[in-house]
Amino acid sequence: MSSAFQLQGQSVLVTGGTRGIGGAIALELARGGATVVANYARNDAAAQALANTAAAESLALETLRGDLSSPKGMAAVQERLAGLARGTLSIVHAAATGVHRPFASLTLRHWDFTLALNVRAFFELVQALRPALG
């Protein structure tokens, strides 16, 4: 194994895990032997590209679409992880969003949107998955 990590028997949820830093983290954890669920909200093309890379390397990595800022997306992730909880479960919260506008044009809706994913989603995941977390 070429990874710096040895993670056999570990299960890891990587939010925002199909592109950018999250995608790189998901791949490296899977290369280390972890079973990885790479969560994403919208970019099906990036998720498919990651799944193709994982398949080509015979990695235990799956992608899971679910917007963590919505109750439906949160429920989908929690349901999938409930069936995965073997060994130690960990979370890497790489999902993030923001509204890039001048401060004077930002609204409370923009603020709420940003906090829903960047902060609240992590809190909800940890609360829901606490019994399974290592």
Buried (B, 14 or more C-beta within 10 A) or exposed (E): EEBEBEBEEBBBBBBBBBBEEBBBBBBBBBBBBBBBBBBBBEEEEBBEBBBEBBEEEEBBBBBBBBBBBBEEBBEBBBEBBEEBEEBBBBBBBBBBBEEEEEEEEEEEEBEEBBEBBBEBBBEBBEEBBEEBEE
